[in-house]
């Protein structure tokens, strides 16, 4: 095992420091109860619809029911992403520093419900923008909090398998929500789509109670090593805090690999986020009356693919396939999807093309968390990195909605899809050239700046 040299690697792997035998430095995986595991499963299933709000259904609601212009819809869609982007770093720091992670998840879900009700009862431009900002601010906390709970409960060794399982339940929840939204929206009205989010939010607040607080290792949940905490406990009462001391925020931003990864995430979502809402607008324009059914079919089809893809990503990582290779597959899918959207406006064609989104989004949901965990190993800033990743997602998504909305308004839908496809192609080339591999190698080394801070890995069992 190499002697730590990175700016945050002064934390030693065990009581004997860097010269400790690898076996003694290995982290012992926690053994969470069935109740806590069921709580994580239930939260990821129910929070699937809550953390994303009404998503592309908002575009259909505003276009088909309220007759908003495409530019206004783009602003409304971007408002949530901008608010989320502004709140991401504070949210990551909040999750890192507080031990009330369960309350943060439940409270954020309930705020999303309040925002959805505001849109239903006050569908005017100022109210919708304010509600969207509330949705973005509340949803900023949910992804890092769920990732922190997962890491704090199952440990780093089981994290890739746990994240893969989380995403499978997440996509299963989106599948169920999309089916219900299509049924309720078409038969009872658009407003029932918003009520559905509220129902899921209340359910998620109840599901969080299944997680046992005593089983959450809060130092581990923010990216510290279990061996650091053990070292502190052996050394004395005041040592744990010192052993688990996170690196400074400035040191986080000095990590070149992290900056490259975040730039790649921005480009990924800049080329991706507006595609489905734009396709929804095309359906609302060309097939009025069947738009909600078609949009639900798009989401259901994509979520079914994502369930399988999330499981396959976990399988691939357990067999040693690199994180970079997996993410490149997701990036390669986006330009193809954007081009195909220019070839058809039929509901069947749009639904078929949307299957590709299941591949890209299914990969990103798992691999982005795992890459962030690799880059932040031993720093105590895992949730800050999650917040930064979500900030990159929000910035890219906001830019995508604005770019797509105004390009469509000026030049038409086909040009909008082609512009987004070109952005996605840039993302693919950028990541392929500049991003190193972050997977932990059997020799104890990893690509990029993380090479001096990893622990010898063993096969990752299923969660």
N, C-alpha and C positions, 0 to 999 in steps of 0.2 A: 504493500500500500504506500502510495507516494506521500511525501511530506507536504502538508498544505502550504500553498504559496499565494492563493487568491486573497483578495482583500478581506473576505469574510471567513476564511478557512482557519483562523486561529483557534476555533473551537475544536477540541480533540475528540476523536472517535471513541475513546474509552479512557479508563483511569490511567493507563500507561502511555497514552498519547499516540503519536503516529507510528511508533515501533511495535505497537500491539499486534499480535497475530490476527489475521483477518477473521478467523472464527470467533474470536472474542469481541470483535467489533461489530458483528452482525446484529441487526435490530431484531428483537423478538416481537413477532406480530401479536397484537392484542387478540383477545377472544371475546368479541361482543356477544351479548345475549340475543336470543331469537326476537325478543321484543324490539330491541334497538335496530336489528337488521330489518324487521318488518316495518319499523317506523321510517327508515331510509327508503325502502321500496315504495311505501305509501306516499311519502312526501314527493318523491320524484314522479310518481304517477299523477298525483293531484296537482302539483305545482306546474306541471307541463303547460296547462292552459292558463294558469295564473301569471307566471313570470313573463309570458309573451303577450299578455293582455288579449285584445281581440284580433291583433295581427292583421292579416290581409282582409278580414271581414270588415274592418273599418272602412277600407277603400270602397267596398261594395255598398255598405250602408250610406256613406256620404255621396256616392255617385248615383246609386239607384233610388235611394229614398229621399235624399236632401238636395240632389241636383247640383252638387258642388263642381267647380271647374277643376281640371287636372292639377293646375298649379296650386290651388288651395288644398287639395288632397295631399299633394306632396309636402306642403308646409305642415299639415296636421300630422302626417306620418313621421315627418322629421322631428317634430316637437318632442315626441317621446324619446327618440334616440338621442337628441341633443341634451335633454334633461338627464337621461341616464349617463351620458358621457361625462357631464359635469360632476355627477355624484359618484363616479366609479372609484376614484382614488380615496375620497373620504369613506366610501363604503368598505373598501378593502382594509384600510387602517382601522375602521370601527370593528370589523369582524376579527382582525388580528388582536385587538386590545381588549375586547369584551368577552366575558364568559357566558353571556345570555344569548347565545347563538340561536337557540330554539325560539326565544321570544322575538328575535329579530326576523326570523323567517315567517312566523305567524303574523306579526304586526304588518310586515310588508305585504303579505297576501291580502290582508283586510283592507289596506290602503288601495290596492289595485281594484278591489271590489267597489270601493267608494268612487273611484275614478270612472269605472264603467257605468255606474248608475248615473253619474253626472252627465255623461255623454248621451244616455238615453233620454233623460228628462230635460236637458238643456242643449239641444243639438245646434247651437249657434256657434259661429266661428270663435269668439273669445272664450266661451265656456269649453268648447272642445279642445282648444289649444291648452287651456289651463289644466283640463283633466288629463290630457296626454302627457303634460309635463309631470303631473302627479304620478301617473302610471310609470313613467320612466324613472323618476326618483325612487319610487318604492321598489321597482323591479331590479334596480341596481344592486340591492343587497342580497337578493335571493341566490344567484349563481355562486358567488364566493362563499356565502354562508353554507349552502348545501355541500360544496366541495370541502370546506373546512370541517363540517360535521363528519363527512365521509373519512377524511384523513385522520381526524382525531379519534374516530371509533375503530376503524379497521387497521390503521397503521400504514406506513409507506410500502411495505412489501406487498400488501394486498390492494394497494390503491388502484393500479391499472385495471385489475379485474373488477373492483368495486365501481369505478367510473364507467366501465363498459356496461355493468349491470344497471347502474343509475340511468344511463342514456337509453337502455332498452326499455326500462319502465317509463322514462320520460316520453319516448316516442309512442309507447303504448297508450299513455294518457292523452297525448295529442290525437292519436287515432280515435279513441273513444269520444273525445271532445268534438272532433271534426264531424264524426257521424251524427252525434246529437245536435250539433249546431246546424248541420244541413237539414235534419228532420224538423227541428223546432223553428229555424229561420224560415223555411219554405212554407210550413203549415200554419205557424202562429205569428210570424212577423220577424223582421230583423232584430227587434229589441230583445227577443228571447236569447239571441246569441250572447248579448251582454249579461243577461241574467244568469246564463250558464257559467260564465266566469266567476260570478259571485258565489254560486253554489260550490264550485271547486275550491274557492278561497276559504270558505267556512270549513269544508272538509279537510283542507290541508292544515288549518289551525288546530283541528282535533287530532290529526295524525301525528303532529309533532310531539304530542304527549306520550307517544309510544317509546320515544327515545329516552333512555335512562341517563340523566345528567352525570351520574358518577362514572359512566363508561366513556365520557368524552375527555381525552387528553388534550387540554387546550394549548400546551406548548407544542405538542406534535401537530396539532391542527393548524398552527401558523407556520410550520415548516422547520421547526427545530428537530434535531435528531433525538431519538429516544435515549441513545447512549450519552448525550449531553446531560439530559435530566438525571440519568443514573449516576453520572460522574458527580454532579452537584450534590445529590443526596448522600453519596458516600463521603463527600468532603465536609459537610456540615450544613447547618440550617440556612445560612445565608447564601450558600453556593448555587442552589438551583436557579435563582433569578439571574445570577451572573452567567451560569452555564448556558441558560436559554436566552441570553440577551440577543435580540435581533440586530442585524447590521443597520447602518444608517440609510435613510432614504436616498441620499446622494450616491451611496455605494450601489444601490439597486440600479439607478439610472446610468451608472458607469459601465454596466455589463453590456458589452457590444452584442452578444448573441441575443439577449433579451430585446434590445432595440430593433434588431433585424426581424425577430419573430413578431413583435408588435406591428412593425411596418407591413409585414406580410398579412397579418390579420386585417389591418385597415383595408388593404387592397383587395383581399378576399371578399369582404363584405361590401366594399364600394362597387364591385362588379356583380354582386349577387343579390343584395337585399331587396332591390326594387323590382326584380324580375317577376315574382309572383303577384305582387299588387298590380303591376302593369298588365299582367295576363288577366287578372280579375277585372280590370277596367275594360279590357278588350271584350271579355265575355259579357259584361254588363251592357256594353254598347251594341254588340252584334247578336247576342242571344238573351234579350231581356226576358225575365220570368224563370229562366233556368240557370241564372248566374250563381245563385247560392248553392244549388245542387252540384254544379260543375266545380265551384271552388272547394266545396267539401270533398268532392272526389279527388281533387288535386292534393289536398292535405292528407286525406286518408291513404292514397296511393303512396305518397312520399313517406308518410310515417311507417307504413308497413315495410318499406324498403329500409328505413332507418333502424327499425328494430333489428333486422337481420344484419345490417352493416355494423351497428354498434357491437353486436356479439362477435362478428368476424374480426373487427379491429382488436378486441381483447384477445381473441384466438391468435391473431397474427403477432401481437406483441409477445405473447407467451412463447411463441416459437422463434423469437429473436429477430423478427423483421423490424427494421429501423423506423423511428418516428418520422424522419424526413421522407422516406419512401412512401409511407402511408399518406402523409399530408399532400404530397405531390399528386397522388391519384385524385384527391378531392379538388385540387386546383385545376387539373387538366379537364375535369368534367364541365366547369363553368362556361368557358367560351363556346363549347359545343352546344350547351343548353341555350345560351343566348342566341346563337345563330338559328337553331331549330325553331325558336319562337317566332322568327320572321316568316316561316314557311306556312303557317296554318293559324287560323283563329277558330277552328272547330273545337267544341268541348272535348271530344275524344282525343284529338291531337294534343291539346294543351295538357290534359291529364297524363297522357303518355310521356310527354317531354318532362313533366314534373317528377317523374320517377328518377331522373338524373339528380334532382335536388336532394332526393333521399340518400343518394350515394355521397354527395358532397357534404351535406349538413350532418349526416350520420357519422362520417369520419371526423369532421371538425369538432363535434360535441365531445368526443372522447379524447382525441389526440391533443387538442389545445390545452386541456387540463393537465394531461400527462407531461407535455413539453414544459409547461410552466412549473410543474413539480420538479422536473429534472433540473431546470435552470436555477431554481430557488432552493435546492437541497442544502439543508443545514444553515440557511440564512435567517430563519425566523420571519420571512417576509412572503410566504406562500400566498396569503390572501391579498396582500398588496399587489402581487403579480397577477392574481385573479382579477382584481379590480382594474389593473392596467390593461389586461386582456379584454375585459368587458368594455373599458373605455375605447379601446381600439375598435371593437365590434360596433359600439354606438356611433363613433365618429365615422366609420365606414358606412354604416347603415344610413345615418343621417345624410351624408354626402350622396349616397346612392339614390335616396328618395328625392332629394332636391334635384340632382342631375337628371334622373329619369323623368321626373315630373315636368321639368321645364323643356327638356329636349323633346319629349312627346308633344307638349303643347305647341312647340315651334315647328317641328319637323315630322311628327307622326310616330306611331308605335314601332314600326320596323326600324327606323333610325335609332330610337331609344334602346331597343334590344341590341343592335349592333354596337353602339357606343359602350354599353355595359359589357358585352362580350370582349371588346378590345381591352377594357380595363382588366378583366379577368385574365386575359393572356399576359398582360404585363405582370400581374401577380404571380403567375406560374413561373415566368422567366426569372423574376427577382428572387423568389424563394429558392429556386433550383441553383442559382449562382452563389448567393451570399449566405444562406443558412446552413450551418454545420449539423451533423447528426448529434442528438443528445442522448441516445440510448446508452445505458450503462453496459459496458462490455465485461466479459468474464474476467479480463485481466485487471479490472478495477479502474479502468480509464474510460472516459467519455469524450466525445467530440467537443470542440470549442472550449469555452472558458470553464466548463464544469469538470475538466479532466482531473483536477486536484482535490475534488471535494466529494467524490462518490465512494460508496462502500461496495465491496464485492457483492454482486447480485446473485441470487439463486432463482430457480424457476418460480413463477408467480402462480400460486394455486388459484382455482376459481373461488369466487366469493360465495 
